[in-house]
Amino acid sequence: MSSPQYLSSRVYHSYNRFLKPLLICMIFSVGLVYGQRSFSPNRFDSILLKKTESLRIQGDYESLVRLNKDYLNIAKENKYKEGIILCYLNISNISSTIGNYRRGLSYLSMAEKELKTVNSPVLKARMYQEHGQLNGVIGLYKSALSLNSKGLYYVKNVSDKDQKKFYLHKLYANRANFLYKDNQPDSAYYYLQQGKKIDVQGVSLNALLARHHLRYTKRKDSTLIYLNKACKRIVNTGKVNVQTGFLYLIHGDYYFEVGDYKEALSYYDKALDNYNKTNRLYYIPGIYESIAKTYRMLNEPEKEKEAMEKYTEEKTALENIQSEAINISIDHMLAEKDEESNGLQKKLYFYGSAVVIAIIVIFFLVYRHNRSLRQRQNEFKYEAISLKNRINDSFDELVTLAKKNDSTFLTRFQEIYPDFCTKLLDINPKLGASELAFCAMIKLNFTSKEIAEYTFIQHKSVQQKKHRLRKKLNVPTEQELFIFFDSL
């Protein structure tokens, strides 16, 4: 005979597995029926976005898909194109989040096709944000940054302040993440600061700032400060929260860095459990790799080997999914370029005759009446080419001297850019020759990694030098040093 406790447990599991999804569906259905009686685009958007965000944070993807497909039917029945696009974008996001990149790209393509018929900056910003994010998780970081730039362009034209803030915050966080993956930590930090101005307490931005200080500035106290800020904003619903996985991962990295390997393992296990429950396939191989490194520090070779085997297995599975998505994404980009090219050809064909006639007439008149002017223009052209060659030769010479760490680098730099060091010394007369040479390398657009390599110092020493220079030259933290030096 079953005990009351056992029966209670079975009832609870039955509720979670069968009754709960049915109950959610019934609640949504009642809301949808009511909504159809008095359809309002603003109410449609507001309710859908709130419900989608709530379920996304909870990781309830089954209910998310059902919700958006139901709302998609309503949008189609009411011929509400913006609503159709919004549902497509939501389903694309859900699909990509759980590793179904093919379906994510498919719904993005449908959204993009519909967007050609409407003028909605906010939906275009959202579409490019989602497209950029999807390209980021499959490793196409250059493409992700390009798409993100388009999203930032459109979000500036969004009139609603709350919507503009919401999407700008996401675009800045995404861009910072792509820049980290593309080995541009300084630029990434700049966009984190831009996002922080919009939402000081944002979970994703504070989590990324915590990771930045842990990896690049090595300020562990700052890491904990930003981690605590992010943790305070986590919505506690009693369910698995997708935002906590990344925070567990950073906590694990923090304890690894301070040498508390058992605590690091504890947090890595929590992160792994969270990502498994929320189907975040993208992060799982990296966690197994971190677990393997931790077992190595604990001198447990068998567990290290087991974790590395899981890492290889998960990484291979993810790469197979990513490869398929990369091919689809590249095909999409090529098709888009072909479409642009075909459209251009049609326009050229349509206006071709008029343009050719106009060019012939103008050319004849210019040739007949301005031969002497043409001669002078040719002279100027030759002079410009000569000047350009001299500038390019000088720039190449400076780069070569810098790469060789040649002692004559600064002297030659001052000959080519005579005002640069003078203006720096006007700001701070106490700058030394080594600091001026360091500034010159940044002016020539050398990355931190390249400066470290050519001057034979560690990457973190370059970061420290940059930090000290900011103080000496009063450069704001939100402004990149290259931009500051270039403006001089």
Disulfide bonds with the S-S distance in Angstrom:
none
